[in-house]
Amino acid sequence: MRSMIVGLVLAILVAVFAVQNSQAVTIQAYFWHLPQVSLVLVILLSALVGVALGALFGASRMWKMRYSHRQEMKQVKAERDAAVSAHQEAMKKAAAATPPESSSQQPPVSGQ
């Protein structure tokens, strides 16, 4: 929620700044030349490109983290399954090693 409020405040500040700078300018970039463009458009398009690039890099990082998390969860599940199987095997061996107690092996009860 806090990041949405900060983003909204920044968007309003950029919009106000753009509207206050509405004169026409000439854009030159390397071999590209665009005469007489409103500075409002330049500022707003620059801000939109910045937001889009930030979202793209953020999404890329998020996808990498999700992939890493899935791999770790698969490993943890495999280790857990191996531990459960080992425990079950140990319980079976322990049960097989100790003979069951039968009622005929109990000492007789004296009647005194």
Kinemage of the C-alpha trace (Angstrom):
@kinemage 1
@onewidth
@group {chain A} dominant
@subgroup {mainchain}
@vectorlist {calphas} color= white
{ca met a 1} P 0.000 0.000 0.000
{ca arg a 2} L 2.822 2.365 0.884
{ca ser a 3} L 4.533 1.806 -2.474
{ca met a 4} L 1.284 2.598 -4.312
{ca ile a 5} L 0.984 5.895 -2.467
{ca val a 6} L 4.605 6.789 -3.190
{ca gly a 7} L 4.116 5.857 -6.855
{ca leu a 8} L 0.979 7.963 -7.095
{ca val a 9} L 2.707 10.981 -5.509
{ca leu a 10} L 5.661 10.610 -7.904
{ca ala a 11} L 3.295 10.329 -10.890
{ca ile a 12} L 1.506 13.514 -9.837
{ca leu a 13} L 4.833 15.335 -9.396
{ca val a 14} L 6.002 14.254 -12.869
{ca ala a 15} L 2.678 15.314 -14.405
{ca val a 16} L 2.799 18.752 -12.757
{ca phe a 17} L 6.443 19.182 -13.826
{ca ala a 18} L 5.556 18.205 -17.391
{ca val a 19} L 2.615 20.613 -17.592
{ca gln a 20} L 4.770 23.479 -16.283
{ca asn a 21} L 7.281 22.837 -19.095
{ca ser a 22} L 5.042 22.927 -22.155
{ca gln a 23} L 7.263 24.777 -24.650
{ca ala a 24} L 8.298 23.131 -27.906
{ca val a 25} L 11.786 21.635 -28.157
{ca thr a 26} L 13.918 19.911 -30.781
{ca ile a 27} L 15.001 16.354 -29.969
{ca gln a 28} L 18.329 15.098 -31.314
{ca ala a 29} L 19.696 11.651 -30.559
{ca tyr a 30} L 22.706 10.400 -32.562
{ca phe a 31} L 21.432 10.412 -36.167
{ca trp a 32} L 17.815 10.911 -35.227
{ca his a 33} L 16.280 14.410 -35.336
{ca leu a 34} L 12.744 15.370 -34.285
{ca pro a 35} L 11.941 19.095 -34.557
{ca gln a 36} L 9.434 20.997 -32.434
{ca val a 37} L 8.009 18.447 -30.027
{ca ser a 38} L 6.154 19.513 -26.906
{ca leu a 39} L 8.341 19.077 -23.820
{ca val a 40} L 5.298 17.674 -21.997
{ca leu a 41} L 5.331 14.675 -24.340
{ca val a 42} L 9.075 14.200 -23.953
{ca ile a 43} L 8.858 14.215 -20.144
{ca leu a 44} L 5.821 11.926 -19.964
{ca leu a 45} L 7.202 9.461 -22.531
{ca ser a 46} L 10.534 9.378 -20.691
{ca ala a 47} L 8.737 8.660 -17.420
{ca leu a 48} L 6.652 5.904 -19.062
{ca val a 49} L 9.735 4.291 -20.598
{ca gly a 50} L 11.419 4.392 -17.178
{ca val a 51} L 8.432 2.754 -15.497
{ca ala a 52} L 8.212 0.092 -18.216
{ca leu a 53} L 11.925 -0.736 -17.956
{ca gly a 54} L 11.719 -0.863 -14.165
{ca ala a 55} L 8.730 -3.204 -14.348
{ca leu a 56} L 10.506 -5.401 -16.896
{ca phe a 57} L 13.634 -5.746 -14.769
{ca gly a 58} L 11.549 -6.264 -11.639
{ca ala a 59} L 9.494 -8.987 -13.335
{ca ser a 60} L 12.664 -10.659 -14.552
{ca arg a 61} L 14.075 -10.734 -11.036
{ca met a 62} L 10.777 -12.047 -9.679
{ca trp a 63} L 10.706 -14.879 -12.254
{ca lys a 64} L 14.275 -15.850 -11.342
{ca met a 65} L 13.379 -15.888 -7.655
{ca arg a 66} L 10.266 -18.019 -8.310
{ca tyr a 67} L 12.303 -20.509 -10.350
{ca ser a 68} L 14.926 -20.703 -7.614
{ca his a 69} L 12.231 -21.166 -4.963
{ca arg a 70} L 10.599 -23.991 -6.946
{ca gln a 71} L 13.946 -25.755 -7.325
{ca glu a 72} L 14.631 -25.449 -3.592
{ca met a 73} L 11.157 -26.746 -2.742
{ca lys a 74} L 11.685 -29.779 -5.017
{ca gln a 75} L 14.964 -30.490 -3.245
{ca val a 76} L 13.399 -30.121 0.203
{ca lys a 77} L 10.528 -32.418 -0.785
{ca ala a 78} L 12.942 -35.043 -2.115
{ca glu a 79} L 14.992 -34.875 1.091
{ca arg a 80} L 11.845 -35.111 3.213
{ca asp a 81} L 10.575 -38.096 1.241
{ca ala a 82} L 13.960 -39.804 1.619
{ca ala a 83} L 13.944 -39.160 5.373
{ca val a 84} L 10.399 -40.506 5.731
{ca ser a 85} L 11.314 -43.635 3.754
{ca ala a 86} L 14.437 -44.170 5.858
{ca his a 87} L 12.402 -43.753 9.044
{ca gln a 88} L 9.776 -46.232 7.845
{ca glu a 89} L 12.467 -48.753 6.932
{ca ala a 90} L 14.091 -48.331 10.343
{ca met a 91} L 10.732 -48.870 12.047
{ca lys a 92} L 10.128 -52.034 9.995
{ca lys a 93} L 13.579 -53.388 10.872
{ca ala a 94} L 13.077 -52.583 14.543
{ca ala a 95} L 9.697 -54.311 14.533
{ca ala a 96} L 11.163 -57.370 12.804
{ca ala a 97} L 14.123 -57.565 15.200
{ca thr a 98} L 12.033 -57.633 18.378
{ca pro a 99} L 9.769 -60.662 18.644
{ca pro a 100} L 6.194 -59.950 19.657
{ca glu a 101} L 5.331 -60.711 23.232
{ca ser a 102} L 2.923 -63.613 23.561
{ca ser a 103} L 0.601 -64.266 26.472
{ca ser a 104} L 1.971 -67.819 26.937
{ca gln a 105} L 5.405 -66.511 27.928
{ca gln a 106} L 4.163 -64.581 30.919
{ca pro a 107} L 5.005 -66.063 34.302
{ca pro a 108} L 2.097 -67.763 36.092
{ca val a 109} L 0.327 -65.769 38.722
{ca ser a 110} L 0.537 -67.357 42.192
{ca gly a 111} L -2.729 -67.762 44.079
{ca gln a 112} L -1.575 -66.583 47.489
